[in-house]
Structure formats: structure tokens, C-alpha cells
Amino acid sequence: MPIYLEDRKLVKQLVAGKEQAFNQFFVENFARLYRFILPRVSHDEEAAKEVVQASLSRALEKIHGFRGESALFTWLCVIARNEMVDGVRRNARYRKHIVLTEDYPEIQAAVESILAPPTDDPHKHYQKYEMSRLIHVALDRLPPKYGDALEWKYIQGYSVKEIAARMELSPEAAQSLLARAKRAFQDIYSSLARPVIEEAIS
């Protein structure tokens, strides 16, 4: 059985949190994985980039499980195949989430910077992933009724009237709750995302 020593070395450095290893991981694999995915998504370049980003991010989450029994790139291709079906849906979900940040100019500026014409810059792709991840973290930190209301409104597309019925509130009370929930979300998200925002707009 082949032993992929260089891949194991890189993975060990990733697990240790080495920034140079992180950069190497993205630089060495982004373009290769993009070429692997592109023909499998009907040459949709945007969809391919989204799947690559999701695949590399998912790989980093699972990197402790890499044993070096296959090449690192082969392992990434397996992850990418599992991500392809969800690629377009994930992109749409991300863009719906961005509605939650529209009232904060500094957040919107960062989002616009990250969603600017696509590049192969691995750091930009990581920033985009991190902004999306922090949106989920902020939602999770809200009181359950706030998180539910925002998910129903901005992700699932329910009307205020439908949300009111689900929460057994009047439409006016539901609208007020949504406004409080959005303010609470923005306060939490702005605090969490400040380092990413400052880097994106610097």
C-alpha cells in the first residue's frame, strides 16, 4: 500500500494550526479540484467554485480523520462528489442569509467585497466561508424564538402572517418580534465577524 508521506506531513501541520500549511492546502488543491468538478456540473463555473469552496471547508472540518491511506487529493475528490448535489442549494442559502446583514453598512461592505467578481484567491474563498459560518453561529446564539422567527422569515420565506400563526401571535406582535430578533442577530454577528470584516475591507 502506498504511503503518502508528504500528504501526511501537510495534514499534521493543518491539525497543528500552521498558517503556512493552510495556505498550501488551498493553493495546491483549489485549482485541481475545480478542474475535477467543472465537467461534473455541466461546466457551470460559479457552481464549480461553490462546490470547491464547500469541499475544502468540509475537508478541513474532517482533517483529523485523514489517515493517509489514499492521496489527499483522492480523499478531497470523494468529499467533492458528496458536496456536488448540495452546491447550488448552499449558494442560494448563503445569499438568503445575507439579507440578515443588510442594515449594517460595514457588514454589507465586507459581503460585497467577498462576493465581488470571483477569483481563485484561496484567502477570499476562506473569508466567504467564514462569514457564512459565523451567520450560523450568531443564529445559534439567539433565544430559540428569535432564531426560529429569522429562519422562517429569511431562509424558508414565510410571511409575517404565517410566522404569527406558527407562534400563536398577532401579526403585529410577530413583526415586532422579528425586528427585535434581527437587532439581536446583528449585534451578535457584528461582534463575531469584526475581524473578518476588518480584513475584507482593509
N, C-alpha and C positions, 0 to 999 in steps of 0.2 A: 504494500500500500504506500503510495507517495506521501511524503511528509512535507507539508508546505511551511517551511521554517520562516520565510520572510512574512508570510501572512500571519503566522502565529506571533511573530515579534511585533507586528503592527497592532494586532488585536490586544496584546498585552499592554502596549503603550496607550491604546484607546481606553482600556479599562482603568489605567492609572491616571487618566485625565490629561494626557500630554497634548497641548495645543497643536504642536507640530504634527503629531500623529493624526489629529482630527483633520487638519488641512490636507495632509497627504491622502487620507481616506477619501475625501471628496474629490480632490484633483485627479487621483488615479482612476476613480470609478464612475464619476458623473458622466463623462462623455461616452465611455464604453457601455454603460448601462442604458444611456439614451439611444445609442445605435442598436442595442438589443431590443429595446421596447418599441421604437418608432414603427417598424413594419408591422408590429403586432397590434397597433392601434390605428391602422389604416393611414399611416403617415400624418396623423394629426399632431403637429409639433407641440402645441400647448398641452394636449393631453399627455404626450410623452414626457414633457418636463414635469408635469404634476405627479405622474407615476414615479419618475426617478426620485423626485424630492421625497415623496411618501415612503418609497422603498428604502432609501438611505437612512431616513429618520427612523423607520421601523427597525432597520438593521442595527442602528446604534442602541436602540432600546433593548435589543436581544443579544448584544455583542458578547455578553458573558456566556451565552450558550454555544458560541462558535468553538469547535473542538479541533479544527484543522484537518478533518478527515477528507475534506474536499478543498479545492481552491476557494479563496474568499469570494472571488467574482462569481463562481458557480453557485455559492451559497446566496449571494445577492440576487442572482437570476431567479432562484426559487422564490425568494421573497417578492421579487418584482412580479412574477406570474400571479401570486396571490393578491397583489395590490392592483393589478390592471383593471379588474372589474369595478373597483371602487374609485378609480382615479378621477373620472369626470364628476361623480357624485360628491367626492370630497372637495373638489374645487368649488362646486356650487354651494356647498355647505359653508365653506370658508367665506365666500363672498357675502352670503346672508349674514354671517356673524358680524361682518364689518359694519353693518347698519348700526350695531350697538355702540360704535365708537364715533359716530359722525358728529356729535356735539362738541368734541374736544379737538380744536384745531391742531394741536401738536401731535395727537394720535393720528389724525387724518393725514397730516403731512408725512408721517412715517409710513403709513399704509400706502399712500400714493407713491412714495419713493420706492417701496418694496415691490409694488405692483406696476412699476414703470416698465417700459419695453424690456422683454426678457433677455437675460444674458446667461452665460454659463458660469458666472461668478459663484462659486460654492458658498461663499460667505453670505451673499444676498439670499440664496435659497435657504440657508440656515436661519437668517433673520425672519424670513416669511414664515417658516415653520414655527419659530419660537413665538412670534406674535399670535399665531393661531392657537398654539398650545396654551399660552397664557390667558386667552379668552376662555378656554375651557376651565382653567384653574380658577379664574375670577368667578365664573358661573357656579362652580362647585362650592365656593366660599360664601355664597349668598344664603340667606334663610331659604328653606325649601320652597315656600310660596313665591318668593321673588324669582328664584331660578326657574320654577315651573312656568310662571307667567311669561318670562322673557323667552324661554324655549318655545312655548306655544305661539307667541306673537311673531318672533323674528326668524325662527327656524322652521316651524311647522305651518306658519302662515294663517293661524286662526284670527278671526276678527275679535274685536273687543267684546262684542255681544256674546260670541262663543266662549271666550275666556270667562266672562262673567257667569255664564250658565254653569261652566265646569267648576267654578269656585264658589257658586251659590252667593254671588254678589250682584248688586245692581250694576248696570253698565258704567255709571258714573264712578262707583267705588272701584270697579275693575280698572278704569282709566287712571284713577288716582294711584292705585297700587302699582300699575305699570310705570308710572312716572317716578315713583319712589324707588322701584326696583332698578330702573335704568340709571338713576343717580347713584345708587349704591354700587351698581356694577361698575360705572365709570370711575368712581373713587378708588375701588379696589384695583381695577385694571390699570388705571393710570399709575398707581404706585408700583405694581408688579412690573409693568412694561417700561418704566422710565429708562433703565439702562439701554434697552434695545432701541427705544425711541431716540434717545440722545445720539446713539451711534449711527442710526439710519439717516438722521437729518444733519449730522455734522459734516 
